[in-house]
Amino acid sequence: MKDHPGLPAHGVTVAQILVTTQTMAPPSVHPDTKETLAWEANPGDIPNIAPAEIECRMGVFAALTVVTQFFPPKGVRHDTVLALYGTLCRVPWIIAQPDRVALVDRLVTMAARTGGRPARPGDEHKAAETFKKLEDGEQIWGVPKLCELIGVPEDVAGKMREWLGLSAGVEDGRTQIVYSEIDDLRVLDETQRVLLTAGAPIFQRAGQLEHVFRLEREEKVVDQNGKVKWSRPAGSLVIKPVGADRLRLYLSESIQYVVPRKGDDGKATLVRIRAPRSVASDFIAMDDAWRLRVLRGIAETPTLREDGSLLVQEGYDEQSRLVLDSKGAQFEAIPENPTKEDAERALRELDKVLAGFPFDGNADGSVPCPSRSVALSLILSSLIVGALPHIPMHLGDAAAPGTGKGLLGDVASIIATGRTASRMAQGRDEAEDEKRLVGAVLQGAPMLMIDNVEQALGGDFLCTIITDGKVQVRVLGQTGQHEVDVRMLIYATGNNVKVRGDMVRRAVKCRMDANCEKPEDRKFDGDLKAYVLKQRGKLVSAALTIVRAFAVAADRQEVLDKLPPYNGFEHWSERVRGSLVWLGEADPCATRDSVRDDDPVTTSLTTLIAAWVGNLKTAKLAEGSNDGWYTTGEICAAANEADPHDRGALVRPALHDALQAIMPRGVTPDGLGRFLSRFVDRIVGDYRLRKRKHPTTREKQYLVEPTTKAEGSTTAGVGLAEGEFNFGLGEKQA
């Protein structure tokens, strides 16, 4: 075999391959050295091998010579080894050998090492496993995939089949389809049936064909200032679209397309062709007729299904519509019917992870408190994302940087995936946040950390992700919008982090307080991330034992009946929240009041209602009564009314300040109307906001109505200029 360093890995021909391959036997004369070749030993000692046997052996040698010369660079070497196993385990001569398993292992090892591929645990000694899969009828890569990976064309693949004694379309179990450009509907229907039967790794989701694979390197997007918008670490399991070119390769793995052609003798024969581009593009276009498996999400550890049953089998699960790919990670066994004692022991394993986190100001993270429960929920929820249609946003909150909120997110992610968390930076506005979130949703990220939040989080799209379980997204390069199933846990961190508006009811908060000026200077024993990675198999089993034990607990319903309802998050309450309370932990929903109190929108509304009560009239809602109703123009006029007795002062400064806090760019009736319309019929403290159209003018008017506790605490109307009033007390301020 001559080495040709300049020979390209792509675009080579059979002739070029054959030119580089020379096999000579004595007494041949070497074309370069002119040396006459001779046997190294006595010819009488050479075994007597039949010509057919020699042909088989030389065929295998020739094929392996091609593989070693074109062995690919880093990135697909492992796949090349697997395809070579699948190829050699189909060779008739090898199958007939009594030591076929050892022979294939030896040949693959030799070819890989000769091709410059260093040995790696898990790559070698797969012959027995491959033979077993072939006997069981499983789909195993063969010559087509091998030639694709080493970068040689189809005609070389045909020559390799000839050398190995493999019949076209037989050696790899592919189905033959006769291609016809005119009979395209038949071809498409047969193509889809083969893909379904073969279990091709293609799925339908969000109006797209998609596949699941791992990132070979970190994905990162930065803005014009070099700030990272979002990032995903190398090795992340992702969902991405299948384009026409990639689909052609998938088709080639399962299907052999042929066309009828007449030979010189006039007889028609079927000639193999590459998967036609038209079939791939037409198949992508027929999204309304797809019958492929529907993909809902991905998992990298055993998990629970929505019904509480365990999912431990690798691959696609029809019931949950999840793909489980653990990348060969080993996990301790999870009991099918664990007891409460099993769950309590499992909780003690998680205690080792949380020790040292200053939840709610406690120096020991093992002290039960609401924030610790949110941290435990983060770990448990990250492992069963696929079973939870709706998961409240988990907030990591602290008074100062370096307290451990980001570390907590990475710990949960390492347990769930073996890697630190995928991160997203908060955008400049809601629209920018939506663009970044769409990318995370489409890639199927089970967990996303929104790191270092500085502005209050909110927005319609974020609320939809959290609550609805489905979102409408616009897919790049396609018209219209497509609905996507969302299985995602969002963890947002920040110093005194806040959410606003409708996000308030969709969040629980883990508060940490190290009780020191510089939390980042604290010293800890050991590396927590390294510990979690090393103990990952045990921690995954512990977390799943907890949720599985509660799923089968006899007193499960009794525990759930005692919990205050958390509407919209029933699945999470039943699986995660309930299991924690069952084990004696605090209710993570006890942190919701803190989330609500920190909401700037709720604060603005509360301040406005208080100023309204102190400066304008309130009244009970009564049919035909105009008492206490104001247009937004009248409210703004009252807020801006100048004090005639004090130049530069206002009659109602509290009302003015309340409106200015809502509309910092300028107080206008339209702006106030947009704000008030979001809270119609909302009860704030002892008052309720009402809205109507004036019976005559049809102008929009608003009323603050006292509830039972606040009845009788009405104040003067807009026209009065007698100074401020205390909130509902009916007295002037001093």
Secondary structure, 3 states (H helix, E strand, C coil): CCCCCCCCCCCCCHHHHHHCCCCCCCCCECCCCCCECCCCCCHHHCCCCCHHHHHHHHHHHHHHHHHHHCCCCCCCHHHHHHHHHHHHCCCHHHHCCCCHHHHHHHHHHHHHHHCCCCCCCCCCCCHHHHHHHHHCCCCCCCHHHHHHHHCCCHHHHHHHHHHHCCCCCCCCCCEEEECCCCCHHHHHHHHHHHHHHHCCCCEEECCEEEEEEECCCCEEEECCCCCEEEEECCCCEEEEECCHHHHHHHHHHHEEEEEEEECCCCCEEEEEECCCHHHHHHHHHCHHHCCCCECCEEECCCEECCCCCEECCCEEECCCCEEECCCCCCCCCCCCCCCHHHHHHHHHHHHHHHCCCCECCCCCCCCCCHHHHHHHHHHHHHHCHHHCCCCCEEEEEECCCCCCHHHHHHHHHHHHHCCCCEEEECCCCHHHHHHHHHHHHHCCCCEEEEECCCCCECCHHHHHHHHCCEEEECCCCCCCCEEEECCCEEEEEEECCCECHHHHHHEEEEEECCCCCCHHHCCCCCCHHHHHHHCHHHHHHHHHHHHHHHHCCCCHHHHHHHCCCCCCCHHHHHHHHHHHHHCCCCCHHHHHHHHHHCCHHHHHHHHHHHHHHHHCCCCCCCCCCCCCCECHHHHHHHHHCECCCCCCCECCHHHHHHHHHHCCCCCCHHHHHHHHHCCCCCEECCEEEEEEECCCCCCEEEEEEECHHHCCCCCCCCCCCCCCECCCCCCECC
